[in-house]
Amino acid sequence: MTIAHGGKTSGRRLLWTAGVLLGVAAVAALYVWITLNWSFSEGERVGYVQKLSKTGWFCKTWEGEMAMVTMPGAIPEKFLFSIRDDEVARRINQFAGRRVAILYEHHKGVPTSCFGETEYFIVDVRPVQ
């Protein structure tokens, strides 16, 4: 009898542990989904894209740098950004050397750099005349 009772206890512990692990995984997945799909803020920046490259060992992401000049002769401010959409990265490369406006979403709390190295994710680009 004792052996059978011990088997029931081991089975319950295993189920309880599996349930806790699944619960933690579900909460983590929900957190990642929320941080990637709910933006803290949205905006637009205008300037010249200086750098755009696909980087990373395992998680390849598009990372870029834009120089924003407030007035001629002033030191440009750098705006670092990430891109999750290959089509948007292609369009930014298409406007290389031209002044562009990039539309971004600010996502706070994204847990790893696998989704992007910055909190600013570019969603669209347009040339500025």
MARGU-522280 format. One record per atom (N, C-alpha, C, O): atom name; x, y, z. Coordinates in steps of 0.05 Angstrom, whole numbers, plus 5000, padded with zeros to 4 digits. Layout:
R  kemi    c1    c2    c3
R    CA     X     Y     Z
...
***
This chain:
R  kemi    c1    c2    c3
R     N  5016  4976  5000
R    CA  5000  5000  5000
R     C  5017  5025  5000
R     O  5010  5045  4987
R     N  5038  5025  5014
R    CA  5055  5049  5016
R     C  5067  5056  4989
R     O  5070  5080  4983
R     N  5075  5036  4974
R    CA  5087  5041  4948
R     C  5066  5055  4929
R     O  5073  5074  4915
R     N  5042  5045  4929
R    CA  5021  5057  4912
R     C  5015  5086  4921
R     O  5011  5104  4904
R     N  5014  5091  4947
R    CA  5009  5117  4958
R     C  5032  5137  4949
R     O  5027  5159  4942
R     N  5057  5127  4951
R    CA  5080  5143  4942
R     C  5078  5149  4913
R     O  5087  5171  4904
R     N  5068  5131  4896
R    CA  5065  5136  4868
R     C  5045  5158  4862
R     O  5049  5174  4844
R     N  5023  5158  4878
R    CA  5003  5179  4874
R     C  5014  5206  4882
R     O  5009  5226  4868
R     N  5030  5207  4903
R    CA  5042  5232  4912
R     C  5062  5243  4891
R     O  5063  5266  4885
R     N  5078  5225  4880
R    CA  5097  5233  4859
R     C  5083  5243  4835
R     O  5092  5263  4823
R     N  5061  5230  4827
R    CA  5046  5239  4804
R     C  5033  5266  4808
R     O  5033  5283  4790
R     N  5023  5271  4832
R    CA  5011  5297  4839
R     C  5033  5319  4838
R     O  5028  5341  4828
R     N  5056  5313  4850
R    CA  5077  5333  4849
R     C  5086  5339  4821
R     O  5090  5362  4814
R     N  5088  5319  4805
R    CA  5095  5323  4777
R     C  5075  5340  4762
R     O  5082  5359  4748
R     N  5049  5335  4766
R    CA  5028  5351  4754
R     C  5028  5379  4765
R     O  5025  5398  4749
R     N  5032  5382  4791
R    CA  5033  5409  4803
R     C  5056  5425  4792
R     O  5053  5448  4785
R     N  5080  5412  4790
R    CA  5104  5425  4780
R     C  5100  5433  4750
R     O  5107  5455  4742
R     N  5089  5415  4735
R    CA  5083  5421  4706
R     C  5063  5444  4704
R     O  5067  5461  4687
R     N  5043  5444  4721
R    CA  5023  5466  4720
R     C  5036  5493  4727
R     O  5030  5513  4714
R     N  5053  5493  4747
R    CA  5067  5518  4755
R     C  5085  5527  4732
R     O  5085  5551  4725
R     N  5100  5509  4720
R    CA  5118  5516  4698
R     C  5102  5527  4674
R     O  5110  5546  4661
R     N  5080  5514  4667
R    CA  5063  5523  4645
R     C  5051  5551  4652
R     O  5049  5568  4634
R     N  5044  5555  4677
R    CA  5033  5581  4685
R     C  5054  5603  4682
R     O  5048  5625  4672
R     N  5078  5598  4691
R    CA  5100  5617  4688
R     C  5106  5623  4659
R     O  5110  5646  4651
R     N  5107  5602  4643
R    CA  5112  5605  4614
R     C  5089  5622  4601
R     O  5095  5639  4584
R     N  5064  5617  4609
R    CA  5042  5632  4598
R     C  5043  5662  4606
R     O  5038  5679  4589
R     N  5050  5667  4631
R    CA  5053  5695  4640
R     C  5076  5709  4625
R     O  5073  5732  4617
R     N  5098  5695  4621
R    CA  5121  5706  4607
R     C  5114  5712  4578
R     O  5121  5733  4567
R     N  5100  5693  4565
R    CA  5091  5697  4537
R     C  5072  5721  4535
R     O  5074  5736  4516
R     N  5054  5723  4554
R    CA  5035  5745  4554
R     C  5050  5772  4557
R     O  5043  5791  4544
R     N  5069  5773  4575
R    CA  5085  5797  4579
R     C  5100  5805  4554
R     O  5099  5829  4546
R     N  5113  5786  4541
R    CA  5127  5792  4516
R     C  5107  5802  4495
R     O  5113  5821  4481
R     N  5085  5789  4492
R    CA  5065  5797  4472
R     C  5055  5826  4478
R     O  5053  5842  4459
R     N  5050  5832  4503
R    CA  5041  5859  4510
R     C  5062  5880  4504
R     O  5056  5901  4492
R     N  5088  5875  4511
R    CA  5109  5895  4506
R     C  5114  5899  4476
R     O  5122  5921  4468
R     N  5109  5879  4460
R    CA  5114  5882  4431
R     C  5090  5893  4416
R     O  5093  5904  4394
R     N  5066  5890  4427
R    CA  5042  5899  4413
R     C  5029  5924  4424
R     O  5011  5935  4411
R     N  5036  5932  4448
R    CA  5025  5956  4460
R     C  5047  5977  4461
R     O  5067  5973  4475
R     N  5043  6000  4448
R    CA  5064  6020  4448
R     C  5060  6040  4470
R     O  5037  6049  4475
R     N  5081  6048  4482
R    CA  5081  6068  4503
R     C  5076  6096  4491
R     O  5061  6112  4502
R     N  5088  6100  4468
R    CA  5084  6126  4454
R     C  5090  6121  4424
R     O  5101  6101  4416
R     N  5081  6140  4408
R    CA  5086  6139  4379
R     C  5095  6167  4371
R     O  5088  6187  4384
R     N  5110  6168  4349
R    CA  5120  6194  4341
R     C  5133  6193  4314
R     O  5133  6173  4300
R     N  5146  6216  4307
R    CA  5159  6218  4281
R     C  5185  6233  4286
R     O  5186  6253  4302
R     N  5206  6225  4273
R    CA  5232  6239  4274
R     C  5241  6244  4245
R     O  5236  6227  4228
R     N  5254  6267  4241
R    CA  5263  6274  4214
R     C  5293  6277  4214
R     O  5304  6290  4233
R     N  5306  6266  4194
R    CA  5335  6269  4192
R     C  5346  6252  4170
R     O  5332  6245  4151
R     N  5372  6245  4172
R    CA  5386  6229  4152
R     C  5394  6203  4165
R     O  5408  6203  4185
R     N  5386  6181  4153
R    CA  5394  6155  4163
R     C  5424  6151  4157
R     O  5432  6152  4133
R     N  5440  6147  4177
R    CA  5469  6144  4174
R     C  5477  6115  4173
R     O  5497  6108  4159
R     N  5462  6098  4186
R    CA  5470  6070  4188
R     C  5446  6053  4189
R     O  5426  6060  4203
R     N  5447  6030  4175
R    CA  5425  6010  4177
R     C  5438  5983  4172
R     O  5449  5979  4150
R     N  5437  5966  4191
R    CA  5449  5939  4188
R     C  5433  5918  4202
R     O  5420  5923  4222
R     N  5435  5894  4192
R    CA  5422  5871  4204
R     C  5443  5858  4222
R     O  5464  5848  4213
R     N  5438  5858  4248
R    CA  5458  5848  4267
R     C  5448  5826  4285
R     O  5424  5822  4287
R     N  5466  5813  4299
R    CA  5459  5792  4318
R     C  5470  5765  4311
R     O  5473  5759  4288
R     N  5477  5750  4332
R    CA  5487  5723  4328
R     C  5465  5704  4321
R     O  5466  5689  4301
R     N  5444  5703  4338
R    CA  5422  5684  4334
R     C  5397  5699  4325
R     O  5383  5690  4307
R     N  5391  5721  4338
R    CA  5367  5736  4332
R     C  5375  5760  4315
R     O  5385  5780  4325
R     N  5372  5758  4289
R    CA  5379  5779  4271
R     C  5358  5801  4271
R     O  5334  5796  4267
R     N  5367  5826  4277
R    CA  5348  5849  4277
R     C  5361  5871  4261
R     O  5385  5873  4259
R     N  5344  5888  4250
R    CA  5354  5912  4236
R     C  5358  5934  4257
R     O  5339  5940  4272
R     N  5382  5945  4257
R    CA  5388  5967  4276
R     C  5398  5991  4260
R     O  5413  5987  4241
R     N  5389  6014  4267
R    CA  5397  6038  4252
R     C  5403  6062  4269
R     O  5398  6062  4293
R     N  5413  6082  4255
R    CA  5421  6107  4269
R     C  5413  6130  4250
R     O  5421  6129  4226
R     N  5399  6150  4260
R    CA  5392  6173  4244
R     C  5403  6198  4256
R     O  5402  6202  4281
R     N  5415  6215  4240
R    CA  5425  6241  4249
R     C  5403  6262  4245
R     O  5393  6266  4223
R     N  5396  6275  4267
R    CA  5376  6296  4266
R     C  5389  6323  4270
R     O  5402  6328  4290
R     N  5388  6340  4250
R    CA  5401  6366  4250
R     C  5379  6387  4255
R     O  5360  6390  4239
R     N  5382  6403  4276
R    CA  5362  6423  4282
R     C  5366  6448  4265
R     O  5347  6461  4257
R     N  5392  6456  4260
R    CA  5398  6479  4243
R     C  5425  6475  4231
R     O  5442  6460  4242
R     N  5430  6487  4208
R    CA  5456  6483  4194
R     C  5479  6490  4212
R     O  5479  6511  4225
R     N  5499  6473  4212
R    CA  5523  6478  4228
R     C  5522  6467  4256
R     O  5542  6465  4270
R     N  5498  6459  4265
R    CA  5495  6448  4292
R     C  5504  6419  4293
R     O  5503  6405  4273
R     N  5512  6410  4316
R    CA  5519  6382  4319
R     C  5494  6365  4319
R     O  5475  6370  4334
R     N  5494  6345  4301
R    CA  5469  6329  4299
R     C  5465  6311  4323
R     O  5483  6301  4336
R     N  5439  6308  4330
R    CA  5432  6289  4351
R     C  5427  6262  4338
R     O  5415  6261  4317
R     N  5436  6241  4351
R    CA  5432  6214  4340
R     C  5407  6201  4352
R     O  5402  6203  4376
R     N  5392  6189  4335
R    CA  5368  6174  4343
R     C  5373  6145  4335
R     O  5374  6138  4311
R     N  5375  6127  4355
R    CA  5379  6099  4350
R     C  5353  6085  4349
R     O  5335  6090  4364
R     N  5350  6066  4330
R    CA  5324  6052  4326
R     C  5328  6024  4317
R     O  5349  6016  4309
R     N  5306  6008  4320
R    CA  5305  5981  4311
R     C  5282  5978  4291
R     O  5263  5993  4291
R     N  5284  5958  4274
R    CA  5263  5952  4254
R     C  5257  5922  4255
R     O  5275  5906  4254
R     N  5232  5916  4258
R    CA  5223  5888  4259
R     C  5214  5878  4231
R     O  5212  5853  4227
R     N  5208  5896  4213
R    CA  5196  5889  4187
R     C  5217  5892  4165
R     O  5227  5915  4161
R     N  5223  5871  4151
R    CA  5243  5873  4129
R     C  5235  5892  4107
R     O  5252  5905  4095
R     N  5209  5894  4102
R    CA  5199  5913  4081
R     C  5205  5942  4089
R     O  5213  5958  4071
R     N  5201  5949  4114
R    CA  5207  5976  4123
R     C  5237  5981  4120
R     O  5245  6003  4112
R     N  5254  5962  4127
R    CA  5283  5965  4125
R     C  5291  5969  4095
R     O  5308  5985  4089
R     N  5278  5954  4078
R    CA  5283  5957  4049
R     C  5276  5985  4040
R     O  5291  5997  4024
R     N  5254  5995  4049
R    CA  5245  6022  4041
R     C  5264  6044  4052
R     O  5270  6064  4038
R     N  5274  6040  4076
R    CA  5293  6060  4087
R     C  5319  6059  4071
R     O  5330  6081  4065
R     N  5328  6036  4063
R    CA  5352  6034  4046
R     C  5347  6047  4019
R     O  5366  6058  4007
R     N  5323  6046  4009
R    CA  5316  6058  3983
R     C  5319  6089  3985
R     O  5325  6101  3964
R     N  5315  6101  4008
R    CA  5317  6130  4011
R     C  5345  6138  4022
R     O  5347  6160  4033
R     N  5365  6122  4019
R    CA  5392  6128  4029
R     C  5402  6154  4018
R     O  5399  6159  3994
R     N  5413  6171  4036
R    CA  5424  6196  4027
R     C  5404  6219  4026
R     O  5411  6242  4021
R     N  5378  6213  4030
R    CA  5357  6233  4029
R     C  5346  6238  4057
R     O  5348  6221  4074
R     N  5336  6262  4061
R    CA  5323  6268  4086
R     C  5296  6254  4088
R     O  5280  6255  4069
R     N  5292  6240  4110
R    CA  5268  6224  4113
R     C  5254  6229  4140
R     O  5267  6239  4159
R     N  5229  6223  4141
R    CA  5214  6223  4166
R     C  5208  6193  4172
R     O  5197  6179  4156
R     N  5216  6185  4196
R    CA  5210  6158  4204
R     C  5189  6159  4226
R     O  5191  6174  4245
R     N  5169  6141  4223
R    CA  5148  6139  4243
R     C  5156  6115  4261
R     O  5163  6094  4252
R     N  5154  6120  4287
R    CA  5163  6099  4306
R     C  5142  6094  4328
R     O  5125  6111  4333
R     N  5145  6071  4340
R    CA  5130  6064  4364
R     C  5150  6059  4386
R     O  5170  6045  4381
R     N  5145  6069  4409
R    CA  5163  6066  4432
R     C  5152  6043  4449
R     O  5130  6046  4461
R     N  5167  6021  4451
R    CA  5158  5998  4467
R     C  5177  5995  4491
R     O  5200  5987  4488
R     N  5166  6001  4514
R    CA  5182  5998  4539
R     C  5181  5970  4550
R     O  5160  5956  4548
R     N  5203  5961  4562
R    CA  5203  5935  4576
R     C  5205  5910  4559
R     O  5200  5889  4569
R     N  5213  5913  4534
R    CA  5217  5889  4517
R     C  5240  5873  4530
R     O  5262  5884  4534
R     N  5235  5847  4536
R    CA  5254  5833  4554
R     C  5281  5825  4543
R     O  5300  5823  4558
R     N  5284  5822  4517
R    CA  5311  5814  4507
R     C  5317  5830  4482
R     O  5300  5843  4470
R     N  5342  5830  4473
R    CA  5350  5844  4449
R     C  5344  5827  4424
R     O  5350  5835  4402
R     N  5332  5804  4427
R    CA  5324  5787  4404
R     C  5302  5801  4388
R     O  5299  5795  4364
R     N  5288  5820  4400
R    CA  5266  5834  4385
R     C  5276  5861  4375
R     O  5263  5873  4359
R     N  5299  5870  4385
R    CA  5310  5896  4377
R     C  5328  5906  4399
R     O  5322  5902  4423
R     N  5349  5920  4392
R    CA  5368  5930  4412
R     C  5359  5956  4425
R     O  5370  5964  4446
R     N  5339  5969  4413
R    CA  5329  5994  4425
R     C  5299  5991  4432
R     O  5287  5971  4427
R     N  5288  6012  4444
R    CA  5260  6012  4451
R     C  5243  6025  4428
R     O  5219  6025  4429
R     N  5257  6036  4408
R    CA  5243  6050  4386
R     C  5242  6032  4361
R     O  5262  6025  4350
R     N  5218  6025  4353
R    CA  5213  6008  4330
R     C  5201  6024  4307
R     O  5179  6036  4311
R     N  5214  6024  4284
R    CA  5205  6039  4261
R     C  5183  6024  4248
R     O  5185  6000  4242
R     N  5160  6038  4242
R    CA  5138  6025  4229
R     C  5133  6035  4200
R     O  5119  6022  4185
R     N  5144  6059  4194
R    CA  5141  6070  4167
R     C  5162  6091  4162
R     O  5174  6102  4180
R     N  5166  6097  4137
R    CA  5185  6118  4129
R     C  5174  6132  4104
R     O  5160  6120  4088
R     N  5180  6158  4102
R    CA  5172  6174  4079
R     C  5193  6195  4073
R     O  5205  6206  4092
R     N  5199  6201  4048
R    CA  5218  6222  4042
R     C  5207  6250  4049
R     O  5183  6254  4048
R     N  5225  6268  4057
R    CA  5218  6295  4063
R     C  5229  6313  4041
R     O  5252  6310  4034
R     N  5212  6330  4030
R    CA  5222  6348  4008
R     C  5236  6372  4019
R     O  5245  6389  4003
***
